Amino acid sequence: MHYKIAISRKPGRSFGDGITTANLGRPDIALALEQHAQYVTALKSCGLEVIDLDADENFPDGCFVEDTALITSEFAVITNPGAPSRRGETSSIIPRLEPYRPLRFLPASVTLDGGDVLLIDKNFYVGISARTTMDAASALGEIVQPHGYEVISVVVQDILHLKTGVCLVGDDTLVTTQKFAHCQEFQNYKKIVTLPEEDYAANCLRINDHIVIAAGFPDLKDELQQLNLPVLEVEMSEFRKMDGGLTCSSLLVQ
């Protein structure tokens, strides 16, 4: 899957008022902006054109744009983020995606965060979590199955999103935490399993011929370098304080 465009959003002054369970203190906004700029630079290094949106102070979590949409090569699905404080975030993403994809919409009665959805080939793995409901997975299936996609539900417990613990880094290779290493739904994939102290780094990005990981996790970096692809590190300390990671900070368009 070759990506051409990334949509991102700068964190705002209100970033520290967002939702978090990390207990790592309030983010330093100046440092968060520096780390966001480093992230954008990494995306460009992967060959992407980056549309970097201004912060929206009405939505402290608005820089986590991944939760607002699911993008395939044929269409995009606008989600309904699970946290009530985030429900309005999709309105500013819709006009950004309209030039690139026909848009589909989930029913207003269901909630789904993009961070709970891992798309591999024609399979949508949907994490059933505190933010994403089984009804949402079913509704997504009704939208995507006519296009040849399958929806596979995966129970998510004790972490925020599915992609907090499992991400695709190769055609048939996943990075997973130990929690997902023996998950029945992923049994047919090769796995690079993180050490417990490096679980945060399981949220990583394969973009074209590069892999982007959070800085400061040497064991996973060593493992990923065995794939013979450039590994780019990005400092994510301030986003980690707000339960955020690499995948949730952009929307990738083929």
C-alpha positions, 0 to 999 in steps of 0.5 A: 500500500503506497501512501501519498498524503498525510493529514495531521493537526497541530496540538493547541494550547488546550491540549492538556485539557484532553482525555488521558489515563496515563498519569504522566503529568500535563504536557509541555505545549511548546515541547509538544509542538516541537515533537509534532514538527518532528513527526511531520518531518518524518512523514515527509521523509517517507515521501508524503505530502503533509496537510498540517492543519492548525490547532482547534482549541475547541477540541483538546484531543483534535490533534489525534485525527486518526480517530475521525475517519477510515480511509481505503483506496476507494472511499473513506468512512467518517467515524463517530468518536466514542468520547462525547467531548470529541464528537465535533472533530469530524466536521473539520475533517470532512472537507479535507477528505472530500477532494480525495475520496467519496465519503460514507458515514456511520449511523449516529447511534454508534461510536467508533474511533479510528484508532480501533481499526487496523486495515490489512488488505481487505480485512478491517480488524475492529477493536471492541473497546470503551470507545468502539461498540459492536454495533459500530463494527456491524454498521461498518460491515454494512458499508464496506462489505459490498466493496469486498472488505470483511470486518473482524471484531477483536476484543480490546481490554485494559488499553485504549485502542486496538492499535495501542497494542498491534500495528502492521509493519510488513505485508504479513508482519505485526508488531504486538504487545504480549497481550495480542501475541496469541490473539486468535484473529492474528494467528496467520501473521508473523509477529514482533512482540514488544517487551513489557517495558516497551509496549508503548512503542507497539504503536508504530507506522509503516509508511511506504518503505519506512517504519516510524517508531517512538524514540527511546525503545532500543529493543524494538528498534533493533528488531525492526531493523531486521526488516531491512527498512529505514527506521525513523524515530520520533520523540513522543513524550508529550503525546504519550502523556495524553494517551496518544501515539504515532498512528493516531496523529495522522490520516494517511491517503493512498 
